[in-house]
Amino acid sequence: MTRPPLSVVQIVPTTRQKAMLALSFLALSALGIIHPANAQEVTYIIFDAPGSTNTLPNSINGEGAITGSYGDANYVQHGFLRAPDGTITTFDPPGSVNTFAASINRVGAIAGAYTDTNFVAHGFLRSPDGTITTLDPPGAKGAPGGPGTGASAINGAGEITGSYEVSNAIHGFLRSRAGTFTTFHVPGAPITAPTGINSKGEITGGYDDKNRAFHGFLRARDGTFTTFDVPGPTNTTSPIGINQAGEIAGNYFDAQGNSHGFLRARDGTFTTFDADTTTTPTGINSKGEITGWCENPNSIARGFLRAPDGTITTFDPPGYTGTDPAGINSAGTIIGVVNPGHGFVRIEDKR
């Protein structure tokens, strides 16, 4: 696993790149197939967007609504919204060539990015009523085939964060619910790439320093930056999300290039963990539960769920392999993709 995609960056969802780029598989029904497991303590739903050859869920809200992207037979990416009842609505911003839906908030507003006919990326906001607004911070630019703008996360207040290209650098932005942009970057960093925002307006993400080393950052509501690295001989620290308690999850690479998971508490304390030989978190919820994917020495991927007490459960939907979770909501419901290119929902009965 290399460092996370930067800026427009975030138009590529935070699952493994090989899963994101696979575009060659047949669709199932929109409502999916339900597989009970573990004496009905866990239920899996396998689903696909209509006309999809590859369905890639990226984000789930507390109500169970899911957003993501899917590829069609012409290798074009589109956005989708899957309602809690399983109904799927597909969408594209006007003028879009490819659409990448990245994040959904509690009221169903979706943020992401799309490329236009010149292959320049723009951010977008899809309101709950289906209205789509293009987002480009003042001064954003993108040559054909270049970065442009990418929205990576939206919080419950409707604030959106992401990154954009300006003057041969990549900076972060915060867009208020009213549409006002605040741009920012870690001091001295040529690349600042936000990946998550909580309802307090706290933003996390990664940045490159002048030596091209990748580090984590936390931007407080008042604009103050705290930069950090997992203690020890690391060469990359990559945050992927922040919850309401200010806990940040992500992965880091050790000196040998092996990926491990980390949890950074609000007070700055780090806890590192492994689900297998390779561990890459992709989501954290309000309870501190973390999901992601792990690989064994044979490069076989499985999903994992790490409980707040540190207990780790690995999983695959019955009959499937290559499990890549992408997100987890406050109820502990996990979404992601399984081979061969289908979306999944993992619902755990915690009664």
N, C-alpha and C positions, 0 to 999 in steps of 0.2 A: 504494500500500500504506500503510495507516495503522499506528499502533503496534500491537503484538500484543495480542490480547484479554487482558483482565486477570482474574485470579482464575479464577473458575469458568470463567472465563478459559480456563483451560487445558482446559476441556472441549471447546474447539474446536481441532482438530488444527492443527499448524503448516504448512499449505499455504495457498494463496491462498483467501480467503474465498469467492470466486465458485465455485471448484471444490468447496469444502466444502458449499455450500448447494444445489448443483444436485441435483435429485432426480427426474429424469424420463427415465431411460434403461433399455434392456432388458438383461437379464442374459445372460452367457455361461456356459459350463460351469464347474463348481467347480475343475477342474484347469487350465483355461485353455488358451490356444493358444500354441505355441512358435514364435517367429520368430527364425531365425538371422540374424546381421548381421555385417558387417565380416569376411567370410571365416571365420565361425564363432568369431571372437575374442570376440564379445559375443552373448549369447542373451537374448531377451526372453520373458517369460511374461505373458500377459494373463489376468486372472481376475476372477471375481465371486463374492460370497457367495450361497448359495442364496436365491432369492426377492428378490434385490436389484434396486433400480432405480438405485442409485448406490453404488459400493464405494469406500471411502476408507481405504487402508492408512495407518498412522501410525508404526509402529515395527517394527524387525526385530532379532532377537538374533543372536549369533554362530553359532547352530545353523541359522539360516535360518527360524525360526518368526516369523510376522508377526501383528501385531494391528492392529485398526482398527475402524471403524464402517461401517455400511451403512444405507441408507434403504429402506423397503419401499413398497409401493403406497399405503399410507395415510400416507406422509410421517412415519413413526416411525423413529427411529434405534435400531439394535441393535449389540451388540458382536460381533466375530468373532475367532477364532484360526485361522490357516492353518498347519498343520504343514509341515515341510520336504518331505513327500511329496505335498503339495497338498491333503490332507484338510482340510476346513473345518468348524469347530465354531462355532455361534452361541450367544450367551448374553445374558442380561439379569439384573441384580441384582433380587431380589424387590421388588415395588412400583415398579419403574422404568417411567417413561413414555418416556424417551429415554436411550440409553446411549452414552457416548463413551469408547472405549478409547484411552488415550493412549500407554502405554509398556509394553514387555515386557523382562524381564531374562533373564539367561543360563539360568535354570532353568525359564523359562516362566511366571513370576508376572507378572500384568498389573495395572497401576494405571490409573485413569481417574475418570470422574465420571458420575453419572446424575441425572436430575430425577425427583422423585416426583409424585404426583397433584396436589400443590399447586404444582408447578413450582418447587420449591426444590431446589437442587443439593446433592449429597452426593458425597464421594469414595468409591472402592471399591478393594478388593484382591481379585483373583481368583487363588487359589492354583493350582498346577499340577494338583491333583486336581479342580479345578472349584468348590471351595468359595469363596463370595463373602462378604466382610466389608465392612460399611459403615464409612467413615472420616469422623468429624467431630471436629475438635479441641475441647477443652473451651471453652465460651463461644461457639462458632460459631453464627451465626444467619443466617437468610435469609427475608425476607418472601416470600409467594407472588410468583413472577416475579422475585425478587431473586437476588443472587449465591449465597450459601451457601458450599459447599466444593467445590474441584476439585483432584484429584491430577494432576500433570503429568508426573512422571518417577519411575522406580524403578531402583535400582542393583543390582549383582550380589549385594550383601549383604542385599537385601530392604528397604532403607531407602527411604522414599517422601517426596517433597517436593511441595508444591503451595501453594495459598493459600486463605484463607477470610475471610468477612466478620465483623467484630466492631466494635461501637460506631462505626458509620458510617465505618469504615476497612477496608482490605484488607491482611491480614498474611500472611506466609509460615509454613509449618510443616514440620517434619521428624518423620516417624514412624519409630521404630525397628522392627526386625524383631519385637521383643517387644510392640509395640503402644503404647509410650510416646510421647507427643507433646511436642515442643519447639517453641514458637511464637517467631516473631521478626519484626522489621521493620527496614529501614534507618532509623537514627535520624532523626526528623523527617519521614519520608515517609508521606503518607496512603495510598499504594498500594505494596505490595511483592509482586511476582509472580515466583516462581521458575519456571524453565523446564527446568533440567537438574541432574543430580547424578551424580558419578562414584563409584567404589567406595571412595574415600578419604573420602567424605562431604562433599566440597566442592560447594557449590551456586552456580549462577549464575542470573541472571534480570535483570529490569528493575524500576525504581521511578520513580514520579512524585514530583517535588519540590513545594513549595508553590506554585510558579509553573506547574505542570502540564507541566513539561518532563520528558522521559523519559530515563533514564540506565541504565547497566549496573552490576551489582554482583557481587562474589564473596564468598561467606561461607565462611570456613575452618572446619575441623572444630571448632575451639575457640570458634566463634561470632564471631570477628573479621570485620568487614566491610571490604572494599576497594571503593570506588566508582570508576567510570571512564567516560570518554567517548572516542570516537575523536578524536584530535587534529585541530584545524582547526575551521572554521566549520560545526559540525553542530547540528542541532536535535533529533535523536533517536538514541539508541544502544540497540539491542535484541538482547541475547544470546539464542541459541537452544539452546545446548548446551555441555557441557564434557567433555573426554575424560580418560583416565587420566593423561596428562602434564600436566593442568591447562590445556591450550589451550582457549580459548573462541572459538566462532564466532558470527557474527550479522550483522546489517545495520545500516546507519546512513543517515540522510538528510542530504544537504548543504543549504546555505542556499537552494538553488533547489528543494528538495523531491525530489531524485533519490535513489534507493536504491542503495547500494553494499554490497559484502561486506567483512567484516573478520575477521581472525584475531588474537587476543590471546595472546601467548606467556605462559608462567608468570612470566617476569620482567617482564611488563607491556608489553613491546614490541608495537606494532601493525603489522600488514601489511594494507593495503587492496587490494581487487581488484575487477575488473569482468569479467563474462562477456559482457555486452552493454549496451544503454542502461540497463536496470534489472536489478539483481542482488540476489537475496534468498536467502541460505543458509538451509537448513532442517535440516541434520544434519552432524555431525562424528564420525569414528570414532577408534579408538585409534591409528591410524597418522597422523592429521592430515589424512586425505582429507575433503574437504568437498563436500556436494551441496546442490542447491537449484534454483531456477528463475530464468530471466532472460527479459526481453522485449526485442524489437527496436523500432525507432521505429514500427512498424506494430502494436504491442501483440500480437504473436504470441509466445506463451510456449514455451520449450524448457527441457529439463533441462540441468544442467551438473554436471561432476565436476572438482574442483580437486585436483590431486595435491600432495603435500608440497613438490615443487620449484617449485610455482606454475603448472605447465602446466594449462590449462583445456580440457576437451573438452565440447562441447555435443551434445545428443542428443535424438531422439524415437524411440520404438518404430516400426518400419516400418508405415506405413499409418495412423498416428495423429498428432494435433497436440494442442496445449494440454497439454504435459507438465509435471506438478507433482510432483517428488520430495519425499518427506516424511522419509526417513531412510536411513542407510547403516550396515552392520555392519562388523566388523573384517576381513572378507574382501573388502570393497569392493562387496558386493551392495547395490543401491539399490532402494528401493520407493517407490511413490507412486501418483498417479492420472493418467489420460489421458482426454481427451474421446473419446467421450461418456460419462464417468462410470464407467470401469473401473479396476480395480487393475492395477498392473504390477510385475514383478520384473525387474531388469536384472542379469545375471550376466556378469561379465567373466572370461575365461580368461587368467590372468596368467602362465601357464607360458612 
